[in-house]
Amino acid sequence: MKQSRSADAQILSILKQAENGAPVSQLRREHGMNSAAFYK
């Protein structure tokens, strides 16, 4: 099985920030991910 690049805790943190109103484009830049990875 393929390992993910991000830990589960980090992914949850990013999603919680997005739920709280942080712009997705800003979160993607901060964490170095592309839009497809974010919405996946």
SULGI-V510928 format. One record per pair of residues at least 6 apart in sequence whose ideal C-beta (glycine too) atoms are under 6 Angstrom apart, sorted by sequence separation. I is the first residue (numbers start at 0). J is the second residue. If there is no record, write none. Layout:
BEGIN
<<I;J> <I;J>>
END
This chain:
BEGIN
<<17;23> <17;26> <16;26> <27;37> <13;26> <13;30>>
END
